[in-house]
Amino acid sequence: MTDLVCTEFVELVTAFLEGGLDPETEGRFVDHLAQCPGCERYLDQFRGTIETLGELPEETLSDQARRDLLDAFRDWNR
């Protein structure tokens, strides 16, 4: 089992939150999370964003705004 780097962590956050990681990858994800305060903060921010946006109507964000937001998260910590 190889260590997970921060860029991989960021790419896997959505799958982790949706329960979509295989057991080995989830273990690497959780191990990284336990050792990386920056990724722990990122996951907390991501959860907060989901919680906040989950309370807004779907049409609140334009397609472009949604793409921009996803791009911002994707490029975080690169």
Summary of the structure (lengths in Angstrom):
residues: 78
radius of gyration: 13.5
end to end distance: 23.0
largest distance: 42.1
contacts: 173
relative contact order: 0.16
helix: 74%
strand: 0%
